[in-house]
C-alpha cells in the first residue's frame, strides 16, 4: 500500500515526525504520470515554508481533479483542495491545521497515483475500489465541514474556545486515521487485474476431490497427536501439494460427534484468507469422519515472513505489512471465539 501511516497532530513527537514525513514524501512519493510535474512536489515541512508548500499541493490537487478518469476520485481531489483553501486563512493553530491538510493531500495523491498506474482508460474501476473511495470521500466531507465551521466563527470566539478548536482538530485527525484503515489498495487492485487479465480455470469437482484425497493418502503423520479434544483430533505431519511435500495438519471430526462443528469450521475457513493464518488446503467428508486440512505454520515462520517483507519495502508500502499483521490478530480472535463455541 502506498499510503504511510502518519501520526495524528496531537502526538508528542509531532515536530520530529513531520520532518521525517517530509523527507519520505520528497524522496518516495513523486507522482510519476503524464499529468503531474514531479518537480512541483517538494514537501519539506517547516514553519517558514508551510504556506508555499500548501500552495504547491493545491496545484497538484487541482491538476488531478481535472485529469483523473474516475468520478469519485476526482471528487476527493476537489474536496481535499477546498479543505486546503479553507485552512490557508487559519490564524490560530495554523501549523496543525496545515499539517492535517498535508496528510489529506498526501493520501489523495497516493491513491490517484496508484489508480493511474494500475488502470487505463478502457477499464472500469472495480466496485469494491469505488466503494472504498466513496467512503473516503464521505470522511473528507466530514473534515471539510469541521474546518469550515471553525472559519465561520469570530476571532473572539476562536480565542475563547481554544480547547474546542483543539478537540475538533483531534477529531479530524481521528477521522483521517479511519480513512487510512478503509482499504488496502494492493488487494483491491489485484482483484481488478485478475478479473480483466485472467480466466479462472474450471476443474470438475470429482477431479478436485480425487486430487485432494490423493494428497491425504500421502499424508505422513508425526509420531504424536498434536491436540485432542472431545470433538476433534488435530494431527501434524506433511502432505503432497503438486510436486512438493509441505507441512500440514489435519483436523478430524468424528461424524458421530460433531457434524455441526465441522460445517461451521469449513464455512469460516472458506471466507478467511490471510498471510498470518494457516492456509486452508481443503476438506472432505467420509462415513467414518469429517476432515479439514490446513497448512503447517510455526510462530517463527510468521515472524520471518514479516521481517522479510518489511526489509524489502520502503516506508510507504511497509504500512500494509503492519496492517496485515494487525488484521491477522483480529481474525485470530474471531477464529478462537468460533472454535470456543463448537
C-alpha positions, 0 to 999 in steps of 0.5 A, spaced: 500 500 500 502 506 498 499 510 503 504 511 510 501 511 516 502 518 519 501 520 526 495 524 528 497 532 530 496 531 537 502 526 538 508 528 542 513 527 537 509 531 532 515 536 530 520 530 529 515 526 525 513 531 520 520 532 518 521 525 517 514 525 513 517 530 509 523 527 507 519 520 505 514 524 501 520 528 497 524 522 496 518 516 495 512 519 493 513 523 486 507 522 482 510 519 476 504 520 470 503 524 464 499 529 468 503 531 474 510 535 474 514 531 479 518 537 480 512 541 483 512 536 489 517 538 494 514 537 501 519 539 506 515 541 512 517 547 516 514 553 519 517 558 514 515 554 508 508 551 510 504 556 506 508 555 499 508 548 500 500 548 501 500 552 495 504 547 491 499 541 493 493 545 491 496 545 484 497 538 484 490 537 487 487 541 482 491 538 476 488 531 478 481 533 479 481 535 472 485 529 469 483 523 473 478 518 469 474 516 475 468 520 478 469 519 485 476 520 485 476 526 482 471 528 487 476 527 493 481 531 489 476 537 489 474 536 496 481 535 499 483 542 495 477 546 498 479 543 505 486 546 503 483 553 501 479 553 507 485 552 512 490 557 508 486 563 512 487 559 519 490 564 524 490 560 530 493 553 530 495 554 523 501 549 523 496 543 525 491 545 521 496 545 515 499 539 517 492 535 517 491 538 510 498 535 508 496 528 510 489 529 506 493 531 500 498 526 501 493 520 501 489 523 495 495 523 491 497 516 493 491 513 491 490 517 484 497 515 483 496 508 484 489 508 480 493 511 474 498 506 474 494 500 475 488 502 470 487 505 463 482 508 460 478 502 457 477 499 464 472 500 469 474 501 476 472 495 480 466 496 485 469 494 491 475 500 489 469 505 488 466 503 494 472 504 498 473 511 495 466 513 496 467 512 503 473 516 503 470 521 500 464 521 505 470 522 511 473 528 507 466 531 507 466 530 514 473 534 515 471 539 510 465 541 514 469 541 521 474 546 518 469 550 515 465 551 521 471 553 525 472 559 519 465 561 520 466 563 527 469 570 530 476 571 532 473 572 539 470 566 539 476 562 536 480 565 542 475 563 547 474 556 545 481 554 544 480 547 547 474 546 542 478 548 536 483 543 539 478 537 540 475 538 533 482 538 530 483 531 534 477 529 531 479 530 524 485 527 525 481 521 528 477 521 522 483 521 517 486 515 521 479 511 519 480 513 512 487 510 512 484 503 515 478 503 509 482 499 504 488 496 502 489 498 495 494 492 493 488 487 494 483 491 491 487 492 485 489 485 484 482 483 484 481 488 478 487 485 474 485 478 475 478 479 473 480 483 466 487 479 465 485 472 467 480 466 466 479 462 472 480 455 470 474 450 471 476 443 474 470 438 475 469 437 482 470 429 482 477 431 479 478 436 485 476 431 490 480 425 487 486 430 487 485 432 494 484 425 497 490 423 493 494 428 497 491 425 504 493 418 502 500 421 502 499 424 508 505 422 513 503 423 520 508 425 526 509 420 531 504 424 536 497 427 536 498 434 536 491 436 540 485 432 542 479 434 544 472 431 545 470 433 538 476 433 534 483 430 533 488 435 530 494 431 527 501 434 524 505 431 519 506 433 511 502 432 505 503 432 497 501 439 494 503 438 486 510 436 486 512 438 493 511 435 500 509 441 505 507 441 512 500 440 514 495 438 519 489 435 519 483 436 523 478 430 524 471 430 526 468 424 528 461 424 524 458 421 530 460 427 534 460 433 531 457 434 524 455 441 526 462 443 528 465 441 522 460 445 517 461 451 521 469 450 521 469 449 513 464 455 512 469 460 516 475 457 513 472 458 506 471 466 507 478 467 511 484 468 507 490 471 510 498 471 510 498 470 518 493 464 518 494 457 516 492 456 509 486 452 508 488 446 503 481 443 503 476 438 506 472 432 505 467 428 508 467 420 509 462 415 513 467 414 518 469 422 519 469 429 517 476 432 515 479 439 514 486 440 512 490 446 513 497 448 512 503 447 517 505 454 520 510 455 526 510 462 530 517 463 527 515 462 520 510 468 521 515 472 524 520 471 518 515 472 513 514 479 516 521 481 517 522 479 510 517 483 507 518 489 511 526 489 509 524 489 502 519 495 502 520 502 503 516 506 508 510 507 504 508 500 502 511 497 509 504 500 512 500 494 509 505 489 512 503 492 519 496 492 517 496 485 515 499 483 521 494 487 525 488 484 521 491 477 522 490 478 530 483 480 529 481 474 525 485 470 530 480 472 535 474 471 531 477 464 529 478 462 537 471 465 539 468 460 533 472 454 535 470 456 543 463 455 541 463 448 537 
